[in-house]
Amino acid sequence: MVRLLLPALLSLTLAACAPSEAPRIGDYRSVGELRVATRHDAISYRIGDDGRASGFEHDLLLALGDTLGVPVRFVPYPDAARALDAVITGQVHMAAAGLGRNERLPLSWSQSLREVEYVIVGRSGGRAVSTEKDLAGRTISVRRGTLAAEKVSEIRKRVPGVNVHFPIRGAEERLLADLAQGGLDLVATDRLHFAFAARIHPELEIVHELPGRSGIAWALPQEGGALATEIEAFLGELNASGRLARIADRYFGHVRRLDDADVATFLSRIRERLPRYRDFFHEAEALTGLDWRYIAAVAYQESHWDPQATSFTGVRGMMMLTGDTADRLGVENRLDARQSILGGARYLDMLRQQLPEDLPEPDRTWMATAAYNLGMGHMKGARAIARGLGKDDRSWWDMKSVLPLLSRPQYAQRLKAGPARGGEAVVMTENVRSFHDILMRLEKPYEPALALPRLKLGHAD
């Protein structure tokens, strides 16, 4: 009889010890932190080469944490479906993972952070897709738990021959890279992820647009509560102040500036020309502390990595230095690739150092890049005009709208240095941002065996 009771008692003991359901997390104030479910993504939450997190929603959430007075703890999940489940089961306070609003789930949602359109992407030269019926016999890969997946599933109901593939741990950038390499047939994603991928995979193209639009939002428990109210107030203030637009511009503002031909040419130059000069760019980073890929992006914008480049205004070389600037920097031969790269990098770094210390990154580097084109005198004048117009002279988002004014007589007369083609400086800087973004995804960071001392430079304009 005892032998018969032992298995039953053991079973009851194990059942009592096993966690049938993890305890729900408490209010963020009692926990002392805001726990956010997310997923690794090129747009919302990403980890850089230096191990630091960044991304559109990452930056917004850090600002939210500052407003609430608590640190933010990001909890990555393999996909959106599991991030949402973590909110439903009470394991986190909210989810922020590039999530399209889905009112059918037992969740509440914040107001939209940005609008999205969904598309099906294929390779150029593939079978044309004129209507949904042309998708019959095709396999569409899509992330599980997304609105794009729901839209594709609806197509499958209308077109039975459509196959849907849900890859395991397949982030958009990975799916689109596999598609470009021929490993997948079609991929359903949103237009912004496609735009990011197309900059390094120009063979990708949109073959079909999925109906309807959606808003990317944050998912909260169904009962909402005080946190939902606080988030609405936070996002309302962010919208009204223009800060939401500035953060969006930091990550998306430059994405669509280059056309397909620009991207194709740049990718070919990365393969054909960059290897000859990569060591010089590494040396430039060791001397200045600037990311070598950013220096290379400036050099490409200036000369397409042509050390013999010369313009009608007299600037020459890989970094297109003027004669006066080259003399101040000790560059003896502007047509020598190494001298030009080191000199140009030092000049860009010097311009960064001349900007106010409280000017944040990456805006500081972008303004220094515009000053590389304009000169620091014109940049200082433009910042004064920005302040006079009630704009934030510490924000690249605001300065982008001010710099083109430098060519207009009513503003140019306020400048000691006279009129300037500020619009060209904006285009130059935005292109550099795009080239740098591409290089960040294709080229490894510099890892010096021994760090070289940084140079201290005097003033130049």
Beta strands, then each sheet from edge to edge (+ up, - down):
strand 1: 34-38
strand 2: 46-47
strand 3: 53-54
strand 4: 72-76
strand 5: 94-100
strand 6: 107-109
strand 7: 114-123
strand 8: 139-141
strand 9: 163-165
strand 10: 186-190
strand 11: 204-221
sheet 1: 4+ 1+ 5+ 11- 6+
sheet 2: 4+ 1+ 5+ 11- 7+ 10- 8- 9-
sheet 3: 2+ 3-
end
